Structure formats: structure tokens, C-alpha cells
Amino acid sequence: MKEYECDLCGYVYDPTVGDPDNGIKPGTAFEDLPEDWV
């Protein structure tokens, strides 16, 4: 899975890790993130 980097803050979203601090499970594709995820 491809990693995605925010142009504004530099945060890198890695779908294999997800974002557990914000309730995003590992394996969640970038395209499947909820609209209100930031």
C-alpha cells in the first residue's frame, strides 16, 4: 500500500499502520478514510 504525505504539515499516512490514535485500523486505505478524519 502506498503512503500519503500531507503537503501542509508533513504527516505521513501509512495504510499498513493506520492511525490508531484516531480510531483508524491498520489496513485502511487512504481512499476509505472518513471525511472528518484529519
C-alpha positions in Angstrom: 0.0 0.0 0.0 1.2 3.5 -0.8 2.0 6.1 1.9 0.5 9.6 1.6 2.1 12.8 2.8 0.3 16.0 3.8 1.7 18.9 1.8 0.8 21.3 4.6 2.1 19.6 7.8 4.2 16.7 6.5 2.2 14.0 8.3 2.7 10.6 6.5 -0.3 8.3 6.5 0.8 4.7 6.2 -2.2 2.4 5.4 -0.4 -0.6 6.8 -0.2 1.1 10.2 -3.4 3.2 10.1 -3.9 5.9 12.7 -4.7 4.0 15.9 -4.7 7.3 17.9 -7.7 8.4 15.9 -9.5 5.1 15.5 -8.2 4.2 12.1 -7.4 0.5 11.9 -4.3 -0.9 10.1 -5.1 -1.9 6.6 -7.5 1.1 6.0 -6.8 2.5 2.5 -6.4 6.3 2.2 -9.5 6.4 -0.1 -11.5 4.7 2.7 -10.7 7.3 5.4 -13.8 9.0 6.8 -14.5 12.5 5.6 -13.9 14.0 9.1 -10.5 12.4 9.6 -7.7 14.9 10.0 
